[in-house]
Amino acid sequence: MSNTAKIQAHNVTIMRDEHLLAKAENLKPVLRKSEVLPNRLVEVRSDSESIHGWNVFEIGSAADLSNTKLGKSDSVIVDFGDHRVGYLSFAVSPVGSPPDAPLKLKLTFGEMPVEVAEPFSSYNGWISSSWLQEELMFIDVLPAKIELPRRYSFRYLKIEVLDTSPKYRVVFDSLSCHTVTSADRSSLQSLKHQEPEMEALDRVSIRTLEDCMQDVFEDGPKRDRRLWLGDLRLQALANYETFKSNNLVKRCLYLFAGLPDEHGRVSANLFIEPKLIADDTYLYDYSLLFTVTLCDYWEATGDQETLQDLWPTARRQIELALENVEDGLVQDRDSWWSFIDWHEDLNKQAPSQGVLIYTLKRAVRLANAIGGEEGKNCSDLWNKEIRFTENAAMENLWDENLEFFVSGEARQLSWASQIWMVLAEVLPEEQNRKLLLQLIEEKTLIGMTTPYLYHYLTEALLVAGLREEAITLIRSYWGGMIRDGADTFWELYDPHNKSYSPYGSNLINSYCHAWSCTPTYLIRKYGL
Amino acid sequence: MSNTAKIQAHNVTIMRDEHLLAKAENLKPVLRKSEVLPNRLVEVRSDSESIHGWNVFEIGSAADLSNTKLGKSDSVIVDFGDHRVGYLSFAVSPVGSPPDAPLKLKLTFGEMPVEVAEPFSSYNGWISSSWLQEELMFIDVLPAKIELPRRYSFRYLKIEVLDTSPKYRVVFDSLSCHTVTSADRSSLQSLKHQEPEMEALDRVSIRTLEDCMQDVFEDGPKRDRRLWLGDLRLQALANYETFKSNNLVKRCLYLFAGLPDEHGRVSANLFIEPKLIADDTYLYDYSLLFTVTLCDYWEATGDQETLQDLWPTARRQIELALENVEDGLVQDRDSWWSFIDWHEDLNKQAPSQGVLIYTLKRAVRLANAIGGEEGKNCSDLWNKEIRFTENAAMENLWDENLEFFVSGEARQLSWASQIWMVLAEVLPEEQNRKLLLQLIEEKTLIGMTTPYLYHYLTEALLVAGLREEAITLIRSYWGGMIRDGADTFWELYDPHNKSYSPYGSNLINSYCHAWSCTPTYLIRKYGL
């Protein structure tokens, strides 16, 4: 996700816990490299039936590239066969007279066909155009072996020869991508499922996760290439079922815990390079997800040392969250902000109340694991808070007539509120089931825009025992992405508006995005 | 100069004389590096009184740069105070929140204000747009220290911040240019002249020469960055009066002699990187200038070993040139091409006849220096050829009524024909003087476009004893460039059409060009 000025904190003092940060540093993974060669040469043609209006057609084999002489204004699109994250290298040689002018090249990298079909100059969205993956290159001496220093996230590479000279053309050869990931496929067990579609969903999830696993869990290798708490939580869940790179989860938790603000609050995201920096962005729900993620980690690993180290941070997030609670209710104020989903009009009170209760229940489990007087005190206190907040939710946010949770002063109805209240298990399972079935029927509520919230909807269905509905949702939503050409799952997908982008253009969306990688977790964890 | 398809040879076999090439390799100079800091910040504003319609105004000191915060769409123009050839480096740091998107930068390098004022996208000329000096850069991690790997030729640097993100801006610092040249200023004697203008002409000539002196004598450090024989000859003349880097002249002569075609003809120019290549371009006058340049070199140095080594090549150029002569006349055919000047309509016969006679006279001097039987035979033969060709010129090319030399079947009248016939000293000095004075009066002849031919006009005036006219010409022509803002002398300058470019745009002209560096030679050699 990207952030807006709205959620930007000012005058925050970042503390550094060198002990925790040293542990994170020691857990830094080794990146695994593989060389991937291109599959074929393609054309991208306008096609109103295809996503974003573009479809891909094969026009030659990869081997044809080294027989293709390109002069001024010629171009070629190379398909690397699947989503890749890595470093590009190629050789380029002149054909004709000795090159009497530099070679001017433009390279455009696309995760999706739209990126190599529509000019980046058409982009006029509100987040930085610098995310669009392109290079303008001048090569003074030919032949040349080029190794580009930047990492790209792509399947398609468009090579445009902007200029040579009238005396020579060029040929490309030895094109390859050196992919990088810290995921280890050798520890991966393949899924055998009677439904090929479920196997495909699992496979695409795993590729998504793998391509986001770098020095840390990145949200997206194209954009923002950053460690976000909301993404981390879902990546960690998928990881326990697949790569089991538990040390990478541990590393990320230590990083967040090592850079709190002066109140002990963890940032929504961290920058890793050139040095570790906590972004000046704080999100109510994301901070709580630190505690949730630690609980998941502890339950997956039983790692007591990490629990001891990170418990103070986990506890502190609860304390800070409770400061925004009055009479058991998360206050609907401008002084805090939750992410919940990419939706301009979404009121965040009720879903945040759901996140708080959901987290409190996991915090109690952590407190019990900590034990002793401190653990018992916390457990007692938080159990009381659970009752307060549940009661306050039922009294203030539950609409008896509508049989939905409402949010904010305007008593807004949204999917997000129902989803998080179900996950928080405020109502008994039977009522949760009824609520969700009614939700699926009802079309007029404020809807969902991101796979992030779709994940929590799916898990809510499973929590409420609606297994078939969960499978149907996975098949229609993530399966829809695959039918629309996904090699990895996307940052954004609205089946009813496939050109949806909160940024003003499909060009800038991320098409390999961590928070979208959970079908493998859902399928494997719940045995779907 | 650049070449056209017209002058491109096909199916030429290049021979390699490893003995000569090894000697050239041993003479490879060490490049001297200096760090140059920017002078000031400027704006370039439209001004119909200024060359190309652009004038430069100071808007701040160089120190102001590190206080200038640049966000999306901001730009700044840095003035490095004089013409520079070298490598750019800078530091760039973020201001504001941690950079949450890459920095997208555009750098534009200009020898002249027009290059940083008019967009390169407006260029639509016939030579490659890849010569336009620009870079598009994406900087993923900030702060960053950037060292650009390419060499640039410039005075002005335009830095455009194409995008950051709404959360941060950037500041540039430690901007510097590491200049490179193989010229050694320590061996330079400064000119003391009672006329400041003559000192300025000398200084700008020397800077032009210095910036073209790299691994070889380049024609222009912006374009074509290549060793051309016509430029070399004039650079060598200027060099003997200034830097006295005689080994660099020697190296270039060995390079040309080491890569003849199968007939022994030297190419018009050589590529040095990635390996030594003779371009498939052959020019009648340039090949002859090899012999002339060797004669100049020998007379400047008395270097007998080089004379012995390169004599066969020098002699061979004469023999090949004489193959195009019938009844004493250079044939006006399409099978050969002379450069002479950048002029579409210029007939090359008479000026080439002049170049031939001029060269024969120097070849005789070389033959006399070689001595022995071979030297005597050549001397006798070429003296005979001088008489034949001079007589043929007078009989066929001299128009008694017009009192001008004519060229080609259409009996074209041009400055070039008169200039080269005067330099060839076909007429007695008194008649040469009369011819040139009449030429200056007469406006209707095919004129001149390049400083290259202006040089030969100036030297023709001096050969004919028209010293004051030569001084007036230097002051009006090269002095005109200085008055129009030249830091180094230009590839092209037409005082009557200051926006002249044979390439279709002022943007692509070279504004530091070897063939324009000769005022220092003319002033110092002739004591002007």
Interface residues (C-beta under 8 A of the other chain):
Chain A: S2 N3 A5 Q8 K72 S97 P98 P99 D100 A101 P102 L103 K104 W126 I127 S128 S129 S130 W131 E134 E135 L136 F138 D140 V141 L142 P143 A144 R150 L162 D163 T164 S165 P166 K167 R223 D224 R225 R226 F271 E273 P274 I277 D279 D280
Chain B: S2 N3 A5 Q8 K72 S97 P98 P99 D100 A101 P102 L103 K104 W126 I127 S128 S129 S130 W131 E134 E135 L136 F138 D140 V141 L142 P143 A144 R150 L162 D163 T164 S165 P166 K167 R223 D224 R225 R226 F271 E273 P274 I277 D279 D280
